[in-house]
């Protein structure tokens, strides 16, 4: 009898634990539906999420998120976050996901769950056009001032491929561009998607170019969710539908990303 009572007590103690585990898996999906919104962590980063001249938030990730939220029956709420503390914001539930050209890495997989990848990208080195020949190889950046966004794939690329550079972290990729333009840094390492969208004739950074001879890490973008979130599977299902009906391809073409879109 005592043994039976002990077993029953243990079972009663375990019920809240299993209930908590089950709840953690569908907590995000149920909560956003209850709240009627998906809180999305972003930074200002063209062509993924940025403001047009009228102050409206646009971009590939912005419209992609809006299309997914429409299918979920909720409103998207975009929140500008500090990229270096994105994992903290996600874990604290200040945001529901990170949807801003987020690179998939093994290290990040320890702290968040990823959707299926949707964009192929790479890191590139940007320099002033007058310095293009001067900085044409990785070795040429040894001892040279180089910047990247703190906590970004650019920072990881510098650590892996440009270890001898004089690296300084900045708050955003946009700030990295400004550092090069102002001459306070010789080079910046940022996402190719942003680099080609923000530089060239007719842009504010017409005097900055991509050093195409310096090859850095390739990568894939995905949406970051909390570990165990049921949103991952649901968003992947919706994404497949948006790929099949051509919605995602049309958005990619609008922002010159069609050749980078992962369609299967």
C-alpha positions in Angstrom: 0.0 0.0 0.0 2.8 2.4 0.9 4.5 1.6 -2.3 1.4 2.4 -4.3 1.0 5.7 -2.5 4.6 6.6 -3.2 4.1 5.9 -6.9 0.9 8.0 -7.0 2.7 10.9 -5.3 5.6 10.8 -7.8 3.1 10.7 -10.6 1.3 13.7 -9.2 4.6 15.6 -8.9 5.5 14.9 -12.5 2.2 16.1 -14.0 3.1 19.8 -13.8 6.5 19.0 -15.3 5.1 17.3 -18.3 2.4 19.9 -18.7 5.1 22.6 -18.7 7.1 20.7 -21.4 4.0 20.3 -23.6 3.1 24.0 -23.0 6.5 25.2 -24.0 6.1 23.6 -27.5 2.8 25.3 -28.4 3.1 28.3 -26.1 4.3 30.7 -28.8 1.7 29.7 -31.4 -1.2 29.9 -29.0 0.0 33.1 -27.4 0.4 35.1 -30.6 -3.0 34.0 -31.7 -4.5 35.0 -28.4 -2.7 38.4 -28.6 -3.4 38.8 -32.3 0.1 39.8 -33.1 3.6 38.5 -33.8 6.4 40.6 -32.3 9.3 40.6 -34.7 12.8 41.7 -33.8 14.6 43.5 -36.6 17.4 46.1 -37.3 17.3 48.7 -40.1 18.9 46.7 -42.9 18.2 47.2 -46.6 16.9 45.3 -48.5 15.5 43.1 -45.7 13.8 45.7 -43.3 14.2 49.4 -43.8 12.2 52.6 -44.1 11.3 54.3 -47.3 11.3 58.1 -47.9 7.8 58.3 -46.4 8.8 56.6 -43.2 7.1 53.3 -44.1 8.9 50.0 -43.1 9.5 48.0 -46.3 11.9 45.2 -47.4 11.9 41.6 -48.3 11.7 40.3 -44.8 9.1 42.9 -43.9 6.7 41.8 -46.7 7.5 38.1 -46.2 6.6 38.5 -42.5 3.4 40.4 -43.4 2.4 37.6 -45.8 3.0 34.9 -43.2 1.1 36.9 -40.5 -1.9 37.3 -42.8 -2.0 33.5 -43.1 -1.7 33.1 -39.3 -4.5 35.6 -38.8 -2.4 38.0 -36.7 -0.8 41.4 -37.1 3.0 41.8 -37.4 4.6 44.2 -34.9 8.2 45.1 -35.9 10.5 46.1 -33.1 14.0 47.5 -33.6 16.4 45.6 -31.3 20.1 45.6 -30.4 21.5 42.9 -32.7 24.2 42.0 -30.2 21.5 41.1 -27.6 19.0 39.4 -29.9 19.1 36.0 -28.2 18.4 37.7 -24.8 15.4 39.6 -26.3 14.1 36.3 -27.7 14.6 34.3 -24.6 13.0 37.0 -22.4 9.9 36.9 -24.7 10.3 40.6 -25.6 10.0 39.4 -29.2 8.5 36.3 -30.7 11.1 35.8 -33.4 14.1 37.4 -35.2 13.3 38.0 -38.9 16.1 40.2 -40.3 18.6 38.4 -42.5 19.5 36.1 -39.6 22.4 33.8 -40.5 22.1 30.2 -39.5 25.1 29.1 -37.4 25.8 26.1 -35.1 26.4 28.4 -32.2 23.0 30.1 -32.6 21.3 26.7 -32.9 22.1 26.3 -29.2 20.0 29.3 -28.3 17.2 29.3 -30.9 15.2 27.2 -33.3 15.5 28.1 -37.0 12.9 28.0 -39.8 13.9 26.4 -43.1 16.5 28.6 -44.8 15.1 31.0 -47.4 17.9 33.2 -48.8 21.5 32.4 -49.7 24.0 35.1 -48.8 27.7 35.7 -48.2 29.9 38.2 -46.3 31.8 40.8 -48.4 34.5 43.3 -47.7 33.6 47.0 -48.6 36.3 49.6 -49.1 36.4 53.1 -50.7 36.8 52.9 -54.4 40.1 54.7 -54.3 41.4 51.9 -52.1 40.2 48.9 -54.1 43.5 47.9 -55.5 45.2 48.5 -52.2 42.9 46.1 -50.4 42.5 43.3 -52.9 43.6 40.3 -50.8 42.9 39.1 -47.3 46.5 39.6 -46.4 46.3 43.3 -47.3 43.9 43.8 -44.4 46.4 42.7 -41.8 46.8 45.4 -39.2 44.1 47.5 -41.0 41.1 49.0 -39.3 38.0 46.9 -40.1 34.5 47.1 -38.7 31.4 44.9 -38.6 28.2 44.8 -36.6 28.6 43.4 -33.1 27.2 39.8 -32.9 26.8 39.6 -36.7 28.0 37.0 -39.3 30.4 39.8 -40.5 32.1 39.7 -37.1 32.4 35.9 -37.3 33.9 36.2 -40.8 36.5 38.6 -39.6 37.4 36.3 -36.7 37.7 33.3 -39.1 39.1 34.9 -42.3 40.7 38.2 -41.2 42.2 37.4 -37.8 45.1 39.9 -38.3 42.8 42.9 -39.0 42.4 45.6 -36.4 38.7 44.8 -35.7 36.2 47.1 -34.1 32.6 46.2 -33.4 29.9 48.8 -34.3 26.2 49.0 -33.5 24.8 48.1 -36.9 25.8 47.3 -40.5 24.7 50.8 -41.5 27.2 52.2 -39.0 29.9 50.0 -40.5 29.2 51.6 -43.9 29.3 55.1 -42.4 32.7 54.3 -40.8 34.2 53.5 -44.2 32.6 56.5 -45.8 33.9 58.8 -43.1 37.4 57.4 -43.3 37.4 56.2 -39.7 37.8 52.7 -40.9 39.5 51.3 -44.0 37.1 48.4 -44.6 33.8 46.9 -43.4 32.5 43.4 -43.5 28.7 43.2 -44.1 26.1 41.0 -45.8 26.2 40.9 -49.6 22.5 41.5 -49.7 22.9 44.9 -48.0 26.2 45.7 -49.7 24.9 45.6 -53.2 21.6 47.3 -52.3 23.3 50.2 -50.5 26.3 51.0 -52.7 26.9 51.9 -56.3 25.9 54.8 -58.6 23.0 56.9 -57.4 23.3 55.7 -53.7 24.6 57.6 -50.6 27.6 55.3 -50.8 28.6 55.6 -54.4 32.3 55.9 -53.5 32.2 52.5 -51.7 32.7 49.2 -53.5 32.7 45.5 -52.8 36.2 43.9 -53.0 35.2 41.0 -55.2 38.6 39.4 -55.0 38.3 38.8 -51.2 36.2 35.7 -50.7 34.6 35.2 -47.2 32.1 32.8 -45.7 28.8 31.8 -47.5 25.7 31.5 -45.4 21.9 31.1 -45.3 19.2 33.2 -43.8 16.4 31.8 -41.6 13.9 33.0 -39.1 14.9 32.5 -35.4 12.4 31.3 -32.9 12.5 30.1 -29.3 13.7 26.5 -28.8 10.7 24.2 -28.9 8.4 26.7 -30.5 5.5 25.3 -32.6 5.8 28.5 -34.7 8.7 26.9 -36.6 6.7 24.1 -38.2 3.7 26.4 -38.8 5.7 29.2 -40.5 7.5 26.6 -42.6 4.2 25.2 -43.8 3.0 28.7 -44.7 6.2 29.5 -46.4 5.9 26.4 -48.7 2.5 27.7 -49.7 3.9 31.2 -50.4 6.6 29.6 -52.6 4.1 27.4 -54.5 1.7 30.3 -55.3 4.5 32.6 -56.3 4.1 35.2 -53.6 7.6 34.8 -52.2 9.2 34.9 -55.6 7.3 38.1 -56.4 8.6 39.7 -53.2 12.1 38.6 -53.9 12.0 40.0 -57.4 10.8 43.3 -56.0 13.9 43.6 -53.9 16.4 42.1 -56.4 16.8 38.9 -54.4 15.2 36.4 -56.8 18.6 34.7 -57.6 19.2 34.3 -53.9 15.8 32.8 -53.0 15.8 29.2 -51.8 12.7 27.7 -53.5 12.8 24.1 -52.4 
